[in-house]
C-alpha cells in the first residue's frame, strides 16, 4: 500500500505557517488576514493553534485574486 501523502497532492488541513507559504505572506500579514471578517473560519482550534481546510484557503485566494504557491514538503 502506498503512503497517504502520495494519494493526497496537498494537505487537507493547514495552519498559519502553511497559509503564509501558500499565499507568499509573512507571519504578521497572515495573522492580520486571519482576523479579517472575509477570511474563512478555522475548522478547529487545537492545542497547537487554529487549522483551516486547504480548499477553503485556496478558494479565498481565488476570490481575492491572490496567487497560491505550492507547499514545500
N, CA, C and O atoms as a GROMACS GRO file, in nm:
protein
  292
    1UNK      N    1   0.084  -0.118   0.000
    1UNK     CA    2   0.000   0.000   0.000
    1UNK      C    3   0.089   0.124   0.000
    1UNK      O    4   0.188   0.128   0.074
    2UNK      N    5   0.056   0.225  -0.081
    2UNK     CA    6   0.134   0.348  -0.088
    2UNK      C    7   0.108   0.437   0.032
    2UNK      O    8   0.014   0.415   0.108
    3UNK      N    9   0.193   0.537   0.046
    3UNK     CA   10   0.175   0.627   0.159
    3UNK      C   11   0.056   0.720   0.135
    3UNK      O   12   0.020   0.749   0.021
    4UNK      N   13  -0.004   0.764   0.243
    4UNK     CA   14  -0.118   0.854   0.234
    4UNK      C   15  -0.080   0.982   0.162
    4UNK      O   16  -0.157   1.032   0.080
    5UNK      N   17   0.039   1.037   0.189
    5UNK     CA   18   0.080   1.163   0.127
    5UNK      C   19   0.094   1.150  -0.024
    5UNK      O   20   0.082   1.249  -0.096
    6UNK      N   21   0.119   1.030  -0.073
    6UNK     CA   22   0.128   1.010  -0.217
    6UNK      C   23  -0.011   1.016  -0.281
    6UNK      O   24  -0.024   1.047  -0.400
    7UNK      N   25  -0.115   0.988  -0.203
    7UNK     CA   26  -0.251   0.989  -0.255
    7UNK      C   27  -0.314   1.127  -0.250
    7UNK      O   28  -0.405   1.156  -0.328
    8UNK      N   29  -0.266   1.214  -0.160
    8UNK     CA   30  -0.322   1.347  -0.142
    8UNK      C   31  -0.218   1.449  -0.186
    8UNK      O   32  -0.116   1.465  -0.120
    9UNK      N   33  -0.242   1.519  -0.298
    9UNK     CA   34  -0.140   1.609  -0.351
    9UNK      C   35  -0.110   1.728  -0.261
    9UNK      O   36   0.003   1.778  -0.263
   10UNK      N   37  -0.204   1.773  -0.184
   10UNK     CA   38  -0.183   1.886  -0.093
   10UNK      C   39  -0.242   1.848   0.043
   10UNK      O   40  -0.331   1.764   0.050
   11UNK      N   41  -0.194   1.908   0.149
   11UNK     CA   42  -0.253   1.878   0.280
   11UNK      C   43  -0.400   1.916   0.284
   11UNK      O   44  -0.440   2.015   0.222
   12UNK      N   45  -0.477   1.842   0.354
   12UNK     CA   46  -0.618   1.874   0.368
   12UNK      C   47  -0.640   1.984   0.471
   12UNK      O   48  -0.738   2.058   0.464
   13UNK      N   49  -0.549   1.994   0.568
   13UNK     CA   50  -0.560   2.092   0.674
   13UNK      C   51  -0.430   2.171   0.682
   13UNK      O   52  -0.321   2.114   0.671
   14UNK      N   53  -0.442   2.302   0.701
   14UNK     CA   54  -0.324   2.388   0.712
   14UNK      C   55  -0.337   2.480   0.832
   14UNK      O   56  -0.448   2.514   0.875
   15UNK      N   57  -0.223   2.520   0.885
   15UNK     CA   58  -0.218   2.616   0.995
   15UNK      C   59  -0.161   2.748   0.941
   15UNK      O   60  -0.135   2.760   0.821
   16UNK      N   61  -0.141   2.844   1.028
   16UNK     CA   62  -0.096   2.978   0.988
   16UNK      C   63   0.034   2.974   0.908
   16UNK      O   64   0.048   3.047   0.810
   17UNK      N   65   0.129   2.890   0.949
   17UNK     CA   66   0.257   2.885   0.878
   17UNK      C   67   0.239   2.840   0.733
   17UNK      O   68   0.301   2.895   0.642
   18UNK      N   69   0.154   2.739   0.712
   18UNK     CA   70   0.129   2.692   0.576
   18UNK      C   71   0.050   2.794   0.495
   18UNK      O   72   0.073   2.809   0.374
   19UNK      N   73  -0.041   2.865   0.559
   19UNK     CA   74  -0.115   2.971   0.489
   19UNK      C   75  -0.018   3.077   0.439
   19UNK      O   76  -0.031   3.124   0.326
   20UNK      N   77   0.076   3.114   0.522
   20UNK     CA   78   0.178   3.211   0.480
   20UNK      C   79   0.256   3.162   0.359
   20UNK      O   80   0.282   3.238   0.266
   21UNK      N   81   0.292   3.036   0.361
   21UNK     CA   82   0.366   2.978   0.249
   21UNK      C   83   0.279   2.972   0.124
   21UNK      O   84   0.325   3.004   0.014
   22UNK      N   85   0.153   2.933   0.141
   22UNK     CA   86   0.062   2.924   0.027
   22UNK      C   87   0.040   3.059  -0.041
   22UNK      O   88   0.035   3.068  -0.163
   23UNK      N   89   0.027   3.165   0.042
   23UNK     CA   90  -0.006   3.297  -0.012
   23UNK      C   91   0.115   3.387  -0.028
   23UNK      O   92   0.102   3.501  -0.073
   24UNK      N   93   0.232   3.338   0.009
   24UNK     CA   94   0.354   3.417  -0.005
   24UNK      C   95   0.357   3.535   0.091
   24UNK      O   96   0.403   3.644   0.055
   25UNK      N   97   0.308   3.514   0.213
   25UNK     CA   98   0.299   3.622   0.310
   25UNK      C   99   0.380   3.591   0.435
   25UNK      O  100   0.404   3.474   0.467
   26UNK      N  101   0.421   3.695   0.504
   26UNK     CA  102   0.491   3.679   0.630
   26UNK      C  103   0.394   3.656   0.745
   26UNK      O  104   0.273   3.670   0.730
   27UNK      N  105   0.450   3.620   0.857
   27UNK     CA  106   0.372   3.585   0.975
   27UNK      C  107   0.275   3.696   1.018
   27UNK      O  108   0.159   3.669   1.047
   28UNK      N  109   0.323   3.820   1.022
   28UNK     CA  110   0.238   3.931   1.066
   28UNK      C  111   0.120   3.950   0.973
   28UNK      O  112   0.007   3.968   1.019
   29UNK      N  113   0.145   3.946   0.843
   29UNK     CA  114   0.036   3.965   0.746
   29UNK      C  115  -0.065   3.850   0.752
   29UNK      O  116  -0.185   3.873   0.737
   30UNK      N  117  -0.018   3.729   0.774
   30UNK     CA  118  -0.109   3.615   0.786
   30UNK      C  119  -0.202   3.636   0.905
   30UNK      O  120  -0.323   3.614   0.894
   31UNK      N  121  -0.148   3.678   1.018
   31UNK     CA  122  -0.232   3.698   1.136
   31UNK      C  123  -0.329   3.813   1.116
   31UNK      O  124  -0.439   3.811   1.173
   32UNK      N  125  -0.293   3.912   1.039
   32UNK     CA  126  -0.387   4.018   1.004
   32UNK      C  127  -0.502   3.961   0.920
   32UNK      O  128  -0.619   3.993   0.944
   33UNK      N  129  -0.468   3.877   0.822
   33UNK     CA  130  -0.571   3.816   0.737
   33UNK      C  131  -0.665   3.727   0.815
   33UNK      O  132  -0.787   3.730   0.796
   34UNK      N  133  -0.608   3.647   0.904
   34UNK     CA  134  -0.687   3.553   0.984
   34UNK      C  135  -0.795   3.627   1.063
   34UNK      O  136  -0.904   3.573   1.085
   35UNK      N  137  -0.767   3.748   1.104
   35UNK     CA  138  -0.863   3.826   1.182
   35UNK      C  139  -0.960   3.906   1.096
   35UNK      O  140  -1.049   3.972   1.149
   36UNK      N  141  -0.943   3.901   0.965
   36UNK     CA  142  -1.032   3.973   0.873
   36UNK      C  143  -1.165   3.897   0.863
   36UNK      O  144  -1.166   3.774   0.857
   37UNK      N  145  -1.275   3.970   0.859
   37UNK     CA  146  -1.407   3.906   0.853
   37UNK      C  147  -1.430   3.827   0.724
   37UNK      O  148  -1.512   3.737   0.721
   38UNK      N  149  -1.357   3.861   0.617
   38UNK     CA  150  -1.373   3.790   0.490
   38UNK      C  151  -1.292   3.662   0.482
   38UNK      O  152  -1.310   3.583   0.389
   39UNK      N  153  -1.203   3.639   0.578
   39UNK     CA  154  -1.119   3.519   0.578
   39UNK      C  155  -1.202   3.401   0.626
   39UNK      O  156  -1.283   3.416   0.717
   40UNK      N  157  -1.181   3.284   0.566
   40UNK     CA  158  -1.259   3.166   0.608
   40UNK      C  159  -1.235   3.134   0.756
   40UNK      O  160  -1.124   3.152   0.806
   41UNK      N  161  -1.336   3.086   0.824
   41UNK     CA  162  -1.318   3.049   0.965
   41UNK      C  163  -1.237   2.920   0.976
   41UNK      O  164  -1.243   2.835   0.887
   42UNK      N  165  -1.163   2.905   1.084
   42UNK     CA  166  -1.092   2.778   1.104
   42UNK      C  167  -1.191   2.665   1.127
   42UNK      O  168  -1.303   2.688   1.174
   43UNK      N  169  -1.149   2.545   1.094
   43UNK     CA  170  -1.238   2.430   1.118
   43UNK      C  171  -1.220   2.374   1.257
   43UNK      O  172  -1.307   2.302   1.308
   44UNK      N  173  -1.107   2.407   1.321
   44UNK     CA  174  -1.082   2.360   1.457
   44UNK      C  175  -0.974   2.446   1.521
   44UNK      O  176  -0.892   2.509   1.453
   45UNK      N  177  -0.977   2.447   1.653
   45UNK     CA  178  -0.868   2.509   1.728
   45UNK      C  179  -0.807   2.401   1.816
   45UNK      O  180  -0.869   2.354   1.912
   46UNK      N  181  -0.685   2.363   1.781
   46UNK     CA  182  -0.615   2.257   1.852
   46UNK      C  183  -0.519   2.319   1.953
   46UNK      O  184  -0.506   2.441   1.959
   47UNK      N  185  -0.454   2.237   2.031
   47UNK     CA  186  -0.355   2.289   2.125
   47UNK      C  187  -0.246   2.369   2.055
   47UNK      O  188  -0.193   2.466   2.110
   48UNK      N  189  -0.214   2.329   1.933
   48UNK     CA  190  -0.108   2.397   1.858
   48UNK      C  191  -0.159   2.520   1.784
   48UNK      O  192  -0.079   2.595   1.727
   49UNK      N  193  -0.288   2.542   1.783
   49UNK     CA  194  -0.344   2.659   1.717
   49UNK      C  195  -0.461   2.624   1.626
   49UNK      O  196  -0.508   2.510   1.623
   50UNK      N  197  -0.505   2.724   1.553
   50UNK     CA  198  -0.618   2.707   1.462
   50UNK      C  199  -0.574   2.639   1.333
   50UNK      O  200  -0.459   2.652   1.291
   51UNK      N  201  -0.667   2.564   1.272
   51UNK     CA  202  -0.639   2.499   1.144
   51UNK      C  203  -0.756   2.524   1.049
   51UNK      O  204  -0.871   2.536   1.090
   52UNK      N  205  -0.722   2.531   0.920
   52UNK     CA  206  -0.818   2.557   0.814
   52UNK      C  207  -0.811   2.447   0.711
   52UNK      O  208  -0.710   2.379   0.699
   53UNK      N  209  -0.918   2.430   0.636
   53UNK     CA  210  -0.915   2.340   0.522
   53UNK      C  211  -0.834   2.404   0.410
   53UNK      O  212  -0.849   2.522   0.381
   54UNK      N  213  -0.749   2.326   0.350
   54UNK     CA  214  -0.667   2.374   0.238
   54UNK      C  215  -0.758   2.432   0.129
   54UNK      O  216  -0.730   2.539   0.075
   55UNK      N  217  -0.866   2.362   0.099
   55UNK     CA  218  -0.958   2.405  -0.007
   55UNK      C  219  -1.020   2.542   0.024
   55UNK      O  220  -1.044   2.621  -0.067
   56UNK      N  221  -1.047   2.570   0.152
   56UNK     CA  222  -1.103   2.699   0.190
   56UNK      C  223  -1.004   2.812   0.165
   56UNK      O  224  -1.042   2.920   0.120
   57UNK      N  225  -0.877   2.786   0.194
   57UNK     CA  226  -0.774   2.888   0.171
   57UNK      C  227  -0.753   2.908   0.021
   57UNK      O  228  -0.734   3.020  -0.026
   58UNK      N  229  -0.755   2.799  -0.052
   58UNK     CA  230  -0.742   2.806  -0.198
   58UNK      C  231  -0.858   2.886  -0.258
   58UNK      O  232  -0.836   2.968  -0.348
   59UNK      N  233  -0.979   2.863  -0.210
   59UNK     CA  234  -1.096   2.936  -0.259
   59UNK      C  235  -1.087   3.084  -0.222
   59UNK      O  236  -1.122   3.171  -0.302
   60UNK      N  237  -1.039   3.112  -0.102
   60UNK     CA  238  -1.020   3.252  -0.059
   60UNK      C  239  -0.921   3.322  -0.151
   60UNK      O  240  -0.944   3.435  -0.194
   61UNK      N  241  -0.811   3.254  -0.182
   61UNK     CA  242  -0.710   3.312  -0.270
   61UNK      C  243  -0.769   3.341  -0.408
   61UNK      O  244  -0.744   3.447  -0.465
   62UNK      N  245  -0.846   3.249  -0.460
   62UNK     CA  246  -0.909   3.268  -0.592
   62UNK      C  247  -1.006   3.385  -0.589
   62UNK      O  248  -1.011   3.466  -0.682
   63UNK      N  249  -1.085   3.393  -0.482
   63UNK     CA  250  -1.184   3.500  -0.468
   63UNK      C  251  -1.118   3.638  -0.457
   63UNK      O  252  -1.174   3.738  -0.504
   64UNK      N  253  -1.002   3.644  -0.397
   64UNK     CA  254  -0.934   3.772  -0.376
   64UNK      C  255  -0.824   3.799  -0.478
   64UNK      O  256  -0.756   3.901  -0.471
   65UNK      N  257  -0.807   3.708  -0.572
   65UNK     CA  258  -0.708   3.728  -0.678
   65UNK      C  259  -0.564   3.706  -0.634
   65UNK      O  260  -0.471   3.753  -0.699
   66UNK      N  261  -0.545   3.635  -0.525
   66UNK     CA  262  -0.409   3.606  -0.477
   66UNK      C  263  -0.356   3.479  -0.542
   66UNK      O  264  -0.432   3.385  -0.564
   67UNK      N  265  -0.228   3.476  -0.571
   67UNK     CA  266  -0.169   3.351  -0.621
   67UNK      C  267  -0.155   3.251  -0.507
   67UNK      O  268  -0.144   3.290  -0.391
   68UNK      N  269  -0.155   3.123  -0.542
   68UNK     CA  270  -0.133   3.017  -0.444
   68UNK      C  271  -0.002   2.947  -0.482
   68UNK      O  272   0.012   2.897  -0.593
   69UNK      N  273   0.090   2.944  -0.389
   69UNK     CA  274   0.219   2.879  -0.411
   69UNK      C  275   0.216   2.739  -0.354
   69UNK      O  276   0.150   2.714  -0.253
   70UNK      N  277   0.286   2.647  -0.417
   70UNK     CA  278   0.287   2.508  -0.365
   70UNK      C  279   0.357   2.502  -0.229
   70UNK      O  280   0.450   2.578  -0.202
   71UNK      N  281   0.312   2.412  -0.147
   71UNK     CA  282   0.375   2.391  -0.017
   71UNK      C  283   0.496   2.301  -0.033
   71UNK      O  284   0.490   2.198  -0.100
   72UNK      N  285   0.604   2.341   0.030
   72UNK     CA  286   0.725   2.259   0.027
   72UNK      C  287   0.709   2.146   0.128
   72UNK      O  288   0.656   2.165   0.237
   73UNK      N  289   0.755   2.028   0.089
   73UNK     CA  290   0.742   1.911   0.177
   73UNK      C  291   0.835   1.916   0.285
   73UNK      O  292   0.838   1.826   0.368
   0.00000   0.00000   0.00000
